[in-house]
């Protein structure tokens, strides 16, 4: 989304604003202690902190119903009608599917491999059969090509690996070239495109498998857009799945997150869902998790986003997505039946021997299957915090407690199950508390202990205060929130109430003091402009460019909520370019009606247009420096658009709007 070179004046504005951003974002305002936010600023502040940013008319609506009433509604999302959002989300059928249904409809490579090896059968459903057939054709084709490459490579001695890589690269090129030829010679593209949308998928499924593959993989550009245009959600999924089934699951999950953030009236619930998805992070790129994340967000995180922390912690601990991500599904006790080859029948004598004589020495060739990943992260990142008072011994003990918390096989949907055979026998001691042998209930006892620990209260409340108040929240506020956490049994809604009734939250120093993450910036820009989003994929790609791909944080730490992770000149210049591209209509599927913001009689004077847009996007809170930098360039012909024969021509409000959205003030919430 680079800026055309001929628009050098606009580039100068960008560079001027970018140069001021690090200073503007980092400075601390000097405000007299007695000064308080007026009611208008309180409304703006609440919308900036409790939502993904105000939309046109939001400030007036909240003022009309009263700020306290609006906050109460946001704290109780069940009171807010969600039917309009549900209608938008209907275009993503996978959101309503179970994990097993997703796997069956959009098969992962291991299922296709099992079918190719005769270990599984093809589905009988016509649409599913076509999707499987296309993937099986591609799988077998690649296997055949590999077999042709390897023997030639093996004779090259030390260069075998390099030759194999080159051969494989050539194979991919050959496959693509062959599909291009097949598309040109065998497929009547015009006939397919002229087929009514409600019959188009059926026509494609009636083609030979090789031609289907050629069509969905080689058709590019406007013609591919034309192929997809008008298809209902299920047919759209089918056509995409013929090429890459997993892409359907990924893209619908990602697009739906953006649609929710942009359009949901239950904004605080979406903000908190995003907060907990980041706190209990799961990486979409880890094999099965791309199939498990849909249920994880829908069934584990969102229902508990404003509930009790222990319920949320237990739900994540039972979640297949978390168990897979942090490898706990593989963990087995070194003294368990499974690790020592004991049969399924419970062996009381063996367990008694293990308890009295210490760990059983494993026979040669066996390894300790205890995995401490989850035991460590559940204390370090999810409950107590890195300085929460636990030891390495506690990590090991929690890992022992959680052995047997595993998953059913893929063909059974990878749902949670407790496997007694993998569970480590005997007593465990966690944070000085003795956990007696009790199977799965041992884990629930430890989770209860962690959820109600003072260190957990302080750690979780600190993160909440960082998200909503300040990068360095006042200790007194965190202490009061933590006291509420402990007193109210970890009730997140009550903790937020404590925060929202605090003078620290409403302090003038906190007004526009938090730097937006890339997600917050992109969504707030879309909401501020009232943009109509028909395709969220380009916005998702922009977030990837900005360094914040959705569900794409590989370490369990999640993304930082602090400014220092996102403030640098290159990143901020990229944000400005995004803002200009958005208002200029350069994102396919994003319609921005900037002119509507100026009303039925838009001002012809660029300075007046700037003032209207500053008031709309920033509630008038723009610094003199930012205002003057933009105003100084308004006479430029690219902005003023004055002509000798048309001196009353309206200014280019799209550019003015983009510059304001890219300003230091809009970067903050």
C-alpha positions as CSV (number, residue, x, y, z in Angstrom):
1,X,0.0,0.0,0.0
2,X,2.9,2.4,-0.8
3,X,2.3,6.0,-1.6
4,X,2.6,7.2,-5.3
5,X,5.9,9.1,-5.9
6,X,4.2,12.0,-7.6
7,X,2.3,12.8,-4.4
8,X,5.5,14.0,-2.8
9,X,3.7,16.6,-0.7
10,X,1.7,14.0,1.0
11,X,4.9,12.0,1.7
12,X,6.3,15.1,3.4
13,X,3.3,15.2,5.6
14,X,3.6,11.6,6.5
15,X,7.3,12.0,7.4
16,X,6.5,15.1,9.5
17,X,3.8,13.3,11.4
18,X,5.9,10.1,11.8
19,X,8.8,12.2,13.2
20,X,6.5,13.6,15.8
21,X,4.9,10.3,16.8
22,X,7.5,8.7,19.1
23,X,7.8,12.0,21.0
24,X,4.0,12.6,21.1
25,X,3.2,9.1,22.2
26,X,5.9,9.0,24.9
27,X,5.5,12.3,26.6
28,X,3.6,12.7,29.9
29,X,1.1,15.4,29.9
30,X,1.4,18.0,32.7
31,X,-2.1,18.4,34.1
32,X,-3.0,20.1,37.4
33,X,-4.0,17.5,40.0
34,X,-7.3,19.2,40.6
35,X,-8.4,19.0,37.0
36,X,-10.9,16.2,36.2
37,X,-12.4,14.9,33.0
38,X,-15.6,16.6,32.0
39,X,-18.5,14.4,31.0
40,X,-17.8,14.6,27.3
41,X,-14.2,13.4,27.8
42,X,-15.5,10.6,30.2
43,X,-17.7,9.3,27.4
44,X,-14.8,9.5,24.9
45,X,-12.5,7.8,27.3
46,X,-14.9,5.0,28.1
47,X,-15.5,4.3,24.4
48,X,-11.7,4.3,23.7
49,X,-10.9,1.9,26.6
50,X,-14.0,-0.4,26.8
51,X,-14.5,-0.8,23.0
52,X,-12.4,-1.1,19.9
53,X,-13.0,2.6,19.3
54,X,-16.1,4.8,18.8
55,X,-18.2,4.7,15.6
56,X,-19.9,7.7,14.1
57,X,-22.7,8.7,16.5
58,X,-21.5,6.6,19.5
59,X,-20.5,9.5,21.6
60,X,-24.0,11.0,21.1
61,X,-25.7,7.7,21.8
62,X,-23.8,7.0,25.0
63,X,-24.3,10.6,26.2
64,X,-28.0,10.3,25.5
65,X,-28.6,7.1,27.5
66,X,-26.1,8.0,30.2
67,X,-22.6,6.7,30.7
68,X,-23.3,4.6,33.8
69,X,-26.2,2.8,32.1
70,X,-24.1,2.1,29.0
71,X,-21.3,0.7,31.1
72,X,-23.7,-1.5,32.9
73,X,-25.1,-2.9,29.6
74,X,-21.5,-3.6,28.5
75,X,-20.8,-5.5,31.7
76,X,-23.9,-7.6,31.0
77,X,-23.7,-8.4,27.3
78,X,-26.7,-10.8,27.5
79,X,-28.8,-7.6,27.7
80,X,-27.7,-6.4,24.3
81,X,-29.3,-7.7,21.1
82,X,-26.7,-9.6,19.0
83,X,-28.9,-10.6,16.1
84,X,-27.4,-8.1,13.6
85,X,-23.9,-9.5,14.3
86,X,-25.2,-13.0,14.0
87,X,-26.5,-12.2,10.6
88,X,-23.1,-11.0,9.5
89,X,-21.4,-14.1,11.0
90,X,-23.8,-16.4,9.0
91,X,-21.3,-16.2,6.1
92,X,-18.9,-18.3,8.2
93,X,-20.5,-21.8,8.6
94,X,-17.5,-23.3,10.4
95,X,-18.2,-21.1,13.4
96,X,-21.1,-23.3,14.2
97,X,-19.4,-26.6,13.6
98,X,-17.9,-28.9,16.2
99,X,-14.2,-29.8,15.8
100,X,-15.2,-33.2,14.5
101,X,-17.4,-31.6,11.9
102,X,-14.7,-29.2,10.8
103,X,-12.2,-32.1,10.4
104,X,-14.7,-34.2,8.4
105,X,-15.7,-31.3,6.1
106,X,-12.1,-29.9,5.6
107,X,-9.8,-32.9,6.0
108,X,-6.2,-32.3,7.3
109,X,-3.3,-34.0,5.6
110,X,-3.2,-36.9,8.0
111,X,-6.7,-38.0,7.0
112,X,-5.9,-37.8,3.3
113,X,-2.7,-39.8,4.0
114,X,-4.7,-42.4,5.9
115,X,-7.1,-42.8,3.0
116,X,-4.2,-43.1,0.6
117,X,-2.7,-45.9,2.8
118,X,-6.0,-47.7,3.0
119,X,-6.5,-47.0,6.7
120,X,-9.6,-44.8,6.2
121,X,-12.4,-44.6,3.7
122,X,-13.8,-41.8,1.6
123,X,-17.0,-40.0,2.7
124,X,-20.3,-40.8,1.0
125,X,-21.5,-37.2,0.9
126,X,-21.1,-35.8,-2.6
127,X,-19.5,-32.5,-1.7
128,X,-17.2,-34.0,0.9
129,X,-16.3,-36.7,-1.5
130,X,-15.2,-34.2,-4.1
131,X,-13.1,-32.3,-1.6
132,X,-11.4,-35.5,-0.4
133,X,-10.9,-36.6,-4.0
134,X,-9.2,-33.4,-5.0
135,X,-6.8,-33.6,-2.0
136,X,-6.2,-37.3,-2.6
137,X,-5.3,-36.6,-6.2
138,X,-2.8,-33.9,-5.2
139,X,-1.3,-36.0,-2.4
140,X,-0.8,-39.0,-4.7
141,X,0.7,-36.7,-7.4
142,X,3.2,-35.3,-5.0
143,X,4.1,-38.8,-3.7
144,X,4.8,-40.0,-7.2
145,X,7.0,-37.0,-8.0
146,X,9.0,-37.5,-4.8
147,X,9.7,-41.1,-5.7
148,X,11.0,-39.9,-9.0
149,X,13.3,-37.4,-7.4
150,X,14.8,-39.4,-4.5
151,X,16.7,-42.1,-6.5
152,X,18.4,-39.5,-8.6
153,X,19.3,-37.6,-5.5
154,X,20.7,-40.6,-3.7
155,X,23.4,-41.1,-6.2
156,X,24.8,-37.7,-5.6
157,X,26.4,-38.6,-2.2
158,X,27.0,-35.6,0.0
159,X,24.8,-33.4,-2.3
160,X,21.7,-35.6,-1.8
161,X,19.7,-33.1,0.3
162,X,20.4,-30.2,-2.0
163,X,19.4,-32.2,-5.1
164,X,16.2,-33.4,-3.5
165,X,15.3,-29.9,-2.6
166,X,15.9,-28.7,-6.1
167,X,14.0,-31.6,-7.5
168,X,11.0,-30.9,-5.3
169,X,11.0,-27.2,-6.2
170,X,11.0,-28.2,-9.9
171,X,8.1,-30.6,-9.3
172,X,6.0,-27.8,-7.8
173,X,6.7,-25.7,-10.9
174,X,5.8,-28.6,-13.2
175,X,2.5,-29.2,-11.3
176,X,1.6,-25.5,-11.5
177,X,2.5,-25.4,-15.2
178,X,0.4,-28.5,-15.9
179,X,-2.6,-27.0,-14.1
180,X,-2.2,-23.8,-16.1
181,X,-2.2,-25.8,-19.4
182,X,-5.2,-27.9,-18.2
183,X,-7.1,-24.8,-17.3
184,X,-6.4,-23.2,-20.7
185,X,-7.2,-26.4,-22.8
186,X,-9.7,-28.4,-20.8
187,X,-11.8,-26.0,-18.8
188,X,-14.4,-23.7,-20.3
189,X,-13.9,-20.9,-17.8
190,X,-16.4,-18.5,-19.5
191,X,-19.1,-21.2,-19.3
192,X,-18.4,-21.7,-15.5
193,X,-18.5,-17.9,-14.9
194,X,-21.7,-17.4,-16.8
195,X,-23.4,-20.2,-14.7
196,X,-25.8,-18.6,-12.1
197,X,-24.1,-18.4,-8.7
198,X,-26.6,-20.9,-7.1
199,X,-25.6,-23.5,-9.7
200,X,-21.9,-22.7,-10.1
201,X,-20.5,-25.0,-7.3
202,X,-22.7,-27.8,-8.7
203,X,-21.2,-27.3,-12.1
204,X,-17.7,-27.3,-10.8
205,X,-18.3,-30.5,-8.8
206,X,-19.5,-32.1,-12.1
207,X,-16.1,-31.6,-13.7
208,X,-13.3,-34.2,-13.7
209,X,-11.2,-33.9,-10.5
210,X,-8.1,-32.8,-12.5
211,X,-10.1,-30.0,-14.0
212,X,-11.5,-28.9,-10.6
213,X,-7.9,-28.7,-9.3
214,X,-6.8,-26.7,-12.3
215,X,-9.7,-24.3,-12.0
216,X,-9.4,-23.6,-8.2
217,X,-5.6,-23.4,-8.2
218,X,-4.7,-21.6,-11.5
219,X,-7.6,-19.1,-11.9
220,X,-6.3,-15.8,-10.6
221,X,-7.1,-12.1,-10.4
222,X,-10.5,-10.7,-11.5
223,X,-11.7,-14.0,-13.0
224,X,-11.2,-15.7,-9.7
225,X,-13.1,-12.9,-8.0
226,X,-15.8,-13.4,-10.5
227,X,-15.8,-17.1,-9.8
228,X,-16.5,-16.5,-6.1
229,X,-18.9,-13.7,-6.5
230,X,-22.5,-14.4,-5.5
231,X,-21.7,-17.8,-4.0
232,X,-23.6,-18.7,-0.8
233,X,-21.3,-19.3,2.2
234,X,-21.4,-23.1,1.9
235,X,-20.6,-23.1,-1.8
236,X,-17.8,-20.6,-1.3
237,X,-16.3,-22.9,1.3
238,X,-16.6,-25.9,-1.1
239,X,-14.8,-24.1,-3.9
240,X,-11.9,-22.9,-1.6
241,X,-11.7,-26.4,0.0
242,X,-11.1,-28.0,-3.4
243,X,-7.8,-26.2,-3.3
244,X,-6.8,-26.0,0.3
245,X,-9.3,-27.1,3.0
246,X,-7.4,-25.8,6.0
247,X,-7.6,-22.3,4.5
248,X,-11.3,-22.3,4.9
249,X,-11.0,-23.0,8.7
250,X,-8.2,-20.4,9.2
251,X,-9.8,-17.6,7.1
252,X,-13.3,-17.9,8.6
253,X,-11.9,-17.8,12.1
254,X,-9.7,-14.8,11.4
255,X,-12.4,-12.9,9.4
256,X,-15.0,-13.5,12.0
257,X,-12.7,-12.1,14.8
258,X,-12.4,-8.9,12.8
259,X,-16.1,-8.7,12.0
260,X,-17.0,-9.2,15.7
261,X,-14.5,-6.5,16.7
262,X,-15.8,-4.1,14.1
263,X,-19.6,-4.6,14.4
264,X,-20.5,-6.2,17.7
265,X,-22.6,-4.0,20.0
266,X,-21.3,-6.2,22.9
267,X,-17.9,-4.4,22.6
268,X,-16.6,-5.1,26.1
269,X,-17.3,-8.8,25.7
270,X,-15.2,-8.7,22.5
271,X,-12.4,-6.7,24.2
272,X,-12.3,-9.2,27.1
273,X,-12.5,-12.2,24.7
274,X,-9.5,-10.8,22.9
275,X,-7.8,-10.1,26.3
276,X,-8.2,-13.7,27.5
277,X,-7.4,-15.2,24.1
278,X,-4.1,-13.4,24.4
279,X,-3.7,-14.3,28.1
280,X,-4.4,-18.0,27.4
281,X,-2.6,-17.8,24.0
282,X,-2.8,-20.7,21.5
283,X,-0.8,-20.6,18.2
284,X,-2.9,-21.3,15.1
285,X,0.2,-22.6,13.2
286,X,0.7,-25.6,15.4
287,X,-0.8,-28.5,13.4
288,X,-4.1,-29.5,14.9
289,X,-4.7,-26.2,16.7
290,X,-5.9,-24.6,13.5
291,X,-8.9,-27.0,13.8
292,X,-9.3,-26.6,17.5
293,X,-9.2,-22.8,17.8
294,X,-12.7,-22.3,16.6
295,X,-14.2,-24.3,19.5
296,X,-11.6,-22.8,21.9
297,X,-12.7,-19.2,21.3
298,X,-16.4,-20.1,21.0
299,X,-16.8,-22.6,23.8
300,X,-13.9,-22.0,26.2
301,X,-13.0,-18.3,26.2
302,X,-16.1,-16.2,25.1
303,X,-18.6,-17.7,27.5
304,X,-16.3,-17.0,30.5
305,X,-14.9,-13.7,29.4
306,X,-16.8,-11.8,32.1
307,X,-17.3,-14.7,34.5
308,X,-15.2,-16.2,37.3
309,X,-11.5,-16.8,36.7
310,X,-11.5,-20.3,38.1
311,X,-14.2,-21.4,35.6
312,X,-12.1,-19.9,32.8
313,X,-8.9,-21.5,34.0
314,X,-10.6,-25.0,34.3
315,X,-12.2,-24.5,30.8
316,X,-8.8,-23.8,29.3
317,X,-7.2,-26.7,31.1
318,X,-9.8,-29.0,29.6
319,X,-9.5,-27.4,26.2
320,X,-8.1,-29.6,23.4
321,X,-6.5,-26.5,21.9
322,X,-4.5,-25.8,25.1
323,X,-3.6,-29.4,25.8
324,X,-2.3,-29.8,22.2
325,X,-0.5,-26.4,22.1
326,X,1.5,-27.0,25.3
327,X,1.9,-30.7,24.7
328,X,0.1,-31.9,27.9
329,X,-1.8,-34.4,25.8
330,X,1.5,-36.3,25.4
331,X,2.5,-36.1,29.1
332,X,2.4,-39.3,31.1
333,X,3.7,-40.1,34.5
334,X,7.0,-42.0,34.7
335,X,5.4,-44.4,37.2
336,X,2.1,-44.7,35.4
337,X,0.7,-47.9,34.0
338,X,1.2,-46.6,30.4
339,X,4.9,-45.7,31.0
340,X,5.7,-49.1,32.5
341,X,3.7,-51.3,30.2
342,X,1.1,-52.3,32.7
343,X,-2.2,-53.4,31.3
344,X,-5.4,-51.4,31.4
345,X,-6.5,-53.1,34.6
346,X,-5.7,-51.1,37.7
347,X,-2.7,-52.6,39.4
348,X,-3.1,-51.9,43.1
349,X,0.0,-53.8,44.2
350,X,2.2,-52.0,41.7
351,X,0.9,-48.6,42.8
352,X,1.4,-49.5,46.4
353,X,5.0,-50.5,45.7
354,X,5.6,-47.2,43.8
355,X,4.2,-45.2,46.7
356,X,6.3,-46.9,49.4
357,X,9.5,-47.6,47.5
358,X,9.8,-44.4,45.4
359,X,9.7,-44.1,41.6
360,X,10.0,-47.3,39.7
361,X,13.2,-47.5,37.7
362,X,12.3,-47.7,34.0
363,X,13.5,-50.5,32.0
364,X,16.2,-49.9,29.3
365,X,14.8,-48.2,26.3
366,X,11.9,-46.5,28.1
367,X,11.9,-42.8,28.6
368,X,10.2,-40.5,31.1
369,X,7.1,-39.1,29.4
370,X,6.5,-36.3,31.8
371,X,6.0,-33.0,29.9
372,X,6.4,-29.8,32.0
373,X,5.4,-27.3,29.3
374,X,1.9,-26.8,30.6
375,X,2.7,-27.1,34.3
376,X,5.2,-24.2,33.8
377,X,3.1,-21.9,31.7
378,X,0.0,-22.4,33.8
379,X,1.8,-20.9,36.8
380,X,4.2,-18.5,35.0
381,X,1.9,-17.0,32.4
382,X,-1.7,-17.9,33.4
383,X,-1.9,-17.6,37.2
384,X,0.9,-16.8,39.6
385,X,3.2,-14.9,37.4
386,X,6.9,-15.2,37.0
387,X,7.6,-13.9,40.5
388,X,4.6,-15.6,42.0
389,X,6.4,-17.7,44.6
390,X,6.6,-21.1,42.9
391,X,9.7,-23.2,42.4
392,X,10.9,-25.7,39.8
393,X,9.7,-28.4,42.1
394,X,6.2,-27.0,42.0
395,X,6.4,-27.0,38.1
396,X,7.2,-30.7,38.2
397,X,4.5,-31.5,40.7
398,X,1.8,-29.6,38.7
399,X,3.0,-31.5,35.6
400,X,2.6,-34.8,37.5
401,X,-0.9,-33.8,38.7
402,X,-2.0,-33.1,35.1
403,X,-0.7,-36.3,33.6
404,X,-3.6,-38.2,32.0
405,X,-5.3,-34.9,30.9
406,X,-5.2,-35.8,27.2
407,X,-7.1,-36.1,24.0
408,X,-9.1,-38.7,22.2
409,X,-7.8,-39.8,18.8
410,X,-8.4,-37.5,15.7
411,X,-11.2,-39.7,14.3
412,X,-13.1,-39.1,17.6
413,X,-12.7,-35.4,17.3
414,X,-9.7,-34.9,19.6
415,X,-12.0,-34.0,22.5
416,X,-10.7,-34.0,26.2
417,X,-10.4,-37.2,28.1
418,X,-8.8,-38.3,31.3
419,X,-6.6,-41.4,30.8
420,X,-6.0,-43.1,34.2
421,X,-3.3,-45.2,32.7
422,X,-1.1,-42.1,32.0
423,X,-1.7,-40.5,35.3
424,X,1.2,-40.4,37.8
425,X,0.3,-42.3,41.0
426,X,1.0,-41.2,44.5
427,X,0.9,-37.9,46.5
428,X,2.0,-34.6,45.1
429,X,2.9,-31.4,46.9
430,X,2.1,-28.1,45.2
431,X,3.0,-24.8,46.8
432,X,3.2,-26.6,50.1
433,X,-0.2,-28.2,49.8
434,X,-0.4,-32.0,49.7
435,X,-2.5,-33.4,46.9
436,X,-3.7,-36.9,47.6
437,X,-4.2,-39.4,44.8
438,X,-7.6,-38.7,43.3
439,X,-7.3,-39.1,39.5
440,X,-8.6,-36.2,37.4
441,X,-9.9,-34.4,40.6
442,X,-6.2,-33.8,41.6
443,X,-6.0,-31.4,38.6
444,X,-9.2,-29.6,39.7
445,X,-7.8,-29.2,43.2
446,X,-4.6,-27.6,41.9
447,X,-6.5,-25.3,39.6
448,X,-8.7,-24.2,42.5
449,X,-5.5,-23.6,44.5
450,X,-4.0,-21.5,41.8
451,X,-7.1,-19.6,40.9
452,X,-7.5,-18.4,44.5
453,X,-3.9,-17.6,45.2
454,X,-3.0,-14.0,46.1
455,X,-0.2,-14.0,43.5
456,X,-2.8,-14.9,40.8
457,X,-5.1,-12.1,41.9
458,X,-2.2,-9.6,41.7
459,X,-0.9,-11.0,38.4
460,X,-4.2,-11.1,36.6
461,X,-5.3,-7.7,37.9
462,X,-2.0,-6.1,36.9
463,X,-2.6,-7.4,33.3
464,X,-6.2,-6.0,33.3
465,X,-5.0,-2.7,34.6
466,X,-2.3,-2.6,31.9
467,X,-4.9,-3.3,29.2
468,X,-7.4,-0.7,30.5
469,X,-5.6,1.9,32.5
470,X,-1.8,2.4,31.9
471,X,1.3,0.6,30.8
472,X,2.5,1.1,34.4
473,X,-0.7,0.9,36.4
474,X,-0.8,2.5,39.9
475,X,0.0,-0.2,42.5
476,X,-2.8,1.1,44.7
477,X,-5.4,0.4,42.0
478,X,-4.0,-3.1,41.3
479,X,-4.2,-3.8,45.1
480,X,-7.8,-2.8,45.2
481,X,-8.6,-4.9,42.1
482,X,-6.8,-7.8,43.6
483,X,-8.7,-7.5,46.9
484,X,-12.0,-7.6,44.9
485,X,-10.6,-10.6,43.0
486,X,-10.0,-12.6,46.2
487,X,-13.2,-11.4,48.0
488,X,-15.5,-12.0,45.1
489,X,-14.2,-15.5,44.2
490,X,-12.3,-14.3,41.1
491,X,-15.4,-12.6,39.5
492,X,-14.0,-10.7,36.6
493,X,-17.1,-8.5,36.2
494,X,-16.7,-7.4,39.8
495,X,-12.9,-6.7,39.3
496,X,-13.8,-4.5,36.3
497,X,-16.4,-2.7,38.3
498,X,-13.7,-1.9,40.9
499,X,-11.5,-0.6,38.2
500,X,-14.2,1.5,36.6
501,X,-15.2,3.1,39.9
502,X,-11.6,4.1,40.6
503,X,-10.2,7.6,40.3
504,X,-7.2,6.1,38.5
505,X,-9.2,4.9,35.6
506,X,-10.8,8.4,35.1
507,X,-7.6,10.3,35.8
508,X,-6.8,13.0,33.2
509,X,-3.4,11.5,32.9
510,X,-4.9,8.3,31.5
511,X,-6.8,10.1,28.7
512,X,-5.4,9.0,25.3
513,X,-2.4,7.7,27.1
514,X,-2.5,4.1,25.9
515,X,-0.9,3.3,22.5
516,X,-3.1,1.1,20.3
517,X,-1.9,-2.3,19.3
518,X,-2.1,-3.0,15.5
519,X,-5.4,-4.8,16.0
520,X,-6.8,-1.9,18.0
521,X,-5.6,0.6,15.5
522,X,-6.9,-1.2,12.4
523,X,-10.3,-1.9,13.9
524,X,-10.7,1.6,15.5
525,X,-9.9,3.2,12.1
526,X,-12.6,1.0,10.4
527,X,-15.1,1.8,13.1
528,X,-14.3,5.6,13.1
529,X,-15.0,5.8,9.4
530,X,-18.1,3.7,9.5
531,X,-16.7,1.5,6.8
532,X,-18.7,-1.3,5.4
533,X,-16.6,-4.5,5.4
534,X,-17.6,-7.1,2.9
535,X,-14.3,-8.9,3.0
536,X,-12.1,-8.8,6.1
537,X,-9.2,-10.8,4.6
538,X,-7.3,-7.7,3.3
539,X,-7.5,-6.2,6.9
540,X,-6.1,-9.5,8.3
541,X,-3.2,-9.4,5.8
542,X,-2.5,-5.8,6.9
543,X,-2.3,-6.9,10.5
544,X,0.2,-9.6,9.4
545,X,2.3,-6.8,7.8
546,X,2.1,-4.8,11.0
547,X,3.5,-7.7,13.0
548,X,0.3,-8.8,14.7
549,X,-1.2,-11.7,12.7
550,X,-4.4,-12.9,14.4
551,X,-3.9,-16.1,16.4
552,X,-0.3,-15.9,15.1
553,X,1.8,-15.4,18.3
554,X,3.9,-18.6,18.5
555,X,5.2,-18.2,22.1
556,X,2.6,-18.7,24.9
557,X,3.3,-15.1,26.2
558,X,0.8,-13.6,23.8
559,X,1.2,-10.1,22.3
560,X,2.4,-7.2,24.4
561,X,-0.2,-4.6,25.4
562,X,2.5,-2.0,26.1
563,X,3.6,0.8,23.8
564,X,7.3,-0.1,23.6
565,X,6.4,-3.2,21.6
566,X,4.8,-1.2,18.9
567,X,6.3,2.3,18.8
568,X,9.0,2.8,16.2
569,X,9.1,5.0,13.2
570,X,8.8,2.3,10.6
571,X,5.8,0.7,12.2
572,X,4.1,4.0,12.7
573,X,4.7,5.1,9.2
574,X,3.1,1.8,8.1
575,X,0.1,2.7,10.1
576,X,-0.2,6.0,8.4
577,X,0.0,4.4,5.0
578,X,-2.7,2.0,6.1
579,X,-5.0,4.9,7.1
580,X,-4.5,6.7,3.8
581,X,-5.1,3.4,1.8
582,X,-8.3,2.7,3.9
583,X,-9.9,6.2,3.3
584,X,-8.8,6.1,-0.4
585,X,-10.7,2.8,-0.9
586,X,-7.7,0.8,-1.8
587,X,-8.7,-2.2,0.4
588,X,-11.0,-4.5,-1.6
589,X,-14.1,-5.3,0.4
590,X,-13.9,-2.1,2.6
591,X,-16.2,0.7,1.5
592,X,-15.5,4.0,3.3
593,X,-18.0,6.7,2.8
594,X,-15.9,9.6,4.1
595,X,-18.1,12.2,2.4
596,X,-21.0,11.1,4.6
597,X,-19.1,12.2,7.7
598,X,-19.1,15.8,6.4
599,X,-22.9,15.8,6.1
600,X,-25.2,16.7,3.2
601,X,-23.5,20.1,2.6
602,X,-19.7,19.4,2.8
603,X,-17.5,22.4,3.3
604,X,-15.6,23.5,0.3
605,X,-12.8,25.0,2.4
606,X,-10.1,22.4,3.2
607,X,-9.5,23.8,6.7
608,X,-13.2,23.5,7.5
609,X,-13.2,19.9,6.2
610,X,-10.1,19.2,8.4
611,X,-11.9,20.6,11.5
612,X,-15.0,18.5,10.9
613,X,-12.9,15.3,10.5
614,X,-10.8,16.1,13.5
615,X,-14.0,16.5,15.6
616,X,-15.4,13.2,14.1
617,X,-12.3,11.0,14.5
618,X,-10.7,12.6,17.6
619,X,-13.6,14.4,19.3
620,X,-11.7,17.6,18.7
621,X,-8.7,16.3,20.8
622,X,-5.9,17.2,18.3
623,X,-2.7,18.9,19.2
624,X,-1.7,22.2,17.6
625,X,1.4,20.5,16.2
626,X,-0.6,17.8,14.4
627,X,-3.2,20.3,13.2
628,X,-0.6,22.7,11.9
629,X,1.4,20.0,10.0
630,X,-1.7,18.9,8.2
631,X,-3.1,22.4,7.6
632,X,0.2,23.6,6.1
633,X,-0.2,21.2,3.3
634,X,-3.9,21.6,2.6
635,X,-3.3,24.2,-0.3
636,X,-1.4,21.5,-2.2
637,X,-3.4,20.7,-5.4
638,X,-3.5,17.0,-4.5
639,X,-5.6,17.9,-1.5
640,X,-7.3,21.2,-2.3
641,X,-8.1,20.0,-5.8
642,X,-8.7,23.6,-6.9
643,X,-8.9,24.2,-10.6
644,X,-8.8,27.4,-12.6
645,X,-12.2,26.6,-14.2
646,X,-13.7,25.2,-11.0
647,X,-12.4,27.2,-8.0
648,X,-15.2,25.8,-5.8
649,X,-14.2,22.2,-6.3
650,X,-14.4,20.3,-3.0
651,X,-11.2,19.2,-1.3
652,X,-9.9,15.6,-1.2
653,X,-11.4,14.7,2.1
654,X,-10.2,11.1,1.7
655,X,-6.6,12.2,2.0
656,X,-7.4,14.6,4.9
657,X,-9.2,11.8,6.7
658,X,-6.3,9.4,6.2
659,X,-3.8,11.9,7.6
660,X,-5.9,12.4,10.7
661,X,-6.4,8.7,11.2
662,X,-2.6,8.4,11.0
663,X,-2.0,11.2,13.5
664,X,-0.3,10.7,16.9
665,X,-3.6,11.4,18.6
666,X,-5.5,8.6,16.8
667,X,-2.7,6.2,17.6
668,X,-3.7,6.5,21.2
669,X,-6.8,5.4,23.1
